[in-house]
């Protein structure tokens, strides 16, 4: 039986500004972040992903490739943004792909937002 995983806590940095969100949708390619005040499309960002069972956050860089600043959002079109990772090393990509299987054994159904 698969146990539902707690969402990953996300800190998203643009310059000195910090945005806070959560995610259960990610892979080695990118992440879909639920947040109340998403950044603009095309923004270059730094991320810290803190998973419940890992002692240290995973730090990454990327670009906002989708954003939805309107409404409450829902499971299919969440309020937040999607970030495609840039310059991710193979070990980190592999670790994220392995973690993603714990959240979605058949693959992330919302992967199209960040790929």
C-alpha positions in Angstrom: 0.0 0.0 0.0 1.3 3.5 -0.9 1.4 6.0 1.9 0.5 9.5 0.9 3.7 11.7 1.1 3.7 15.1 2.8 4.3 17.9 0.3 7.8 19.2 -0.2 8.3 22.7 1.3 9.6 25.2 -1.4 11.4 28.4 -0.9 11.7 30.3 -4.2 14.2 33.2 -4.5 14.2 36.1 -7.0 17.0 38.4 -6.0 16.4 39.1 -2.3 12.7 38.3 -2.4 11.5 35.0 -1.0 8.3 33.2 -2.0 7.0 30.2 -0.1 5.0 27.3 -1.4 4.6 23.5 -1.4 4.8 20.8 -4.1 3.9 17.2 -4.6 4.5 17.4 -8.3 8.1 17.4 -9.5 10.7 15.4 -11.3 14.4 15.8 -12.3 13.2 18.2 -14.9 11.2 20.7 -12.9 8.6 21.4 -10.2 5.0 22.6 -10.0 4.6 24.9 -6.9 1.4 25.8 -5.2 1.7 29.3 -3.8 -0.4 32.4 -3.1 1.8 34.9 -4.9 3.5 33.3 -7.9 6.3 35.1 -9.8 6.0 36.3 -13.4 6.6 34.1 -16.4 10.2 34.0 -17.5 11.7 34.9 -14.1 15.0 33.3 -13.3 14.8 31.8 -9.8 16.7 29.9 -7.1 14.9 27.1 -5.2 15.3 25.2 -2.0 13.2 22.0 -1.9 12.8 20.6 1.6 11.5 17.1 1.6 10.0 15.7 4.9 12.5 12.8 5.1 15.7 14.5 4.0 17.9 16.4 6.5 19.0 19.1 4.0 17.2 21.0 1.3 17.9 20.4 -2.4 19.1 23.7 -4.0 18.4 24.4 -7.6 18.1 27.1 -10.2 15.5 27.4 -13.0 13.1 29.5 -15.0 9.4 30.1 -14.4 7.7 28.4 -17.4 4.1 28.6 -16.3 2.2 30.8 -13.8 -1.3 31.1 -12.5 -1.8 34.1 -10.2 -5.6 34.0 -10.3 -8.2 32.3 -8.1 -7.9 29.6 -5.5 -6.7 27.0 -8.0 -7.6 23.3 -7.9 -5.8 20.0 -8.5 -5.8 20.4 -12.3 -4.9 24.1 -12.5 -3.3 25.1 -9.2 -2.6 28.7 -8.2 1.2 28.9 -8.4 3.9 28.4 -10.9 6.0 25.8 -12.6 9.8 26.0 -12.8 12.0 24.1 -15.3 15.4 23.4 -13.7 18.5 24.7 -15.3 22.1 23.3 -14.9 20.9 20.4 -12.7 23.7 17.8 -12.2 22.9 14.2 -13.0 23.0 13.0 -9.4 20.5 15.6 -8.3 18.2 14.8 -11.3 18.3 11.1 -10.4 17.6 11.8 -6.7 14.6 13.9 -7.6 13.3 11.3 -10.1 13.6 8.7 -7.4 11.8 10.9 -4.8 9.1 11.6 -7.4 8.2 7.9 -7.6 7.3 8.0 -3.9 4.6 10.7 -4.7 3.4 9.4 -8.1 4.5 5.8 -8.8 3.1 6.0 -12.4 4.8 9.4 -13.1 3.7 12.9 -12.2 0.3 13.6 -13.9 1.0 17.3 -14.0 4.5 17.1 -15.5 3.4 18.9 -18.6 3.4 22.2 -16.6 7.2 22.2 -16.2 8.6 20.2 -19.1 
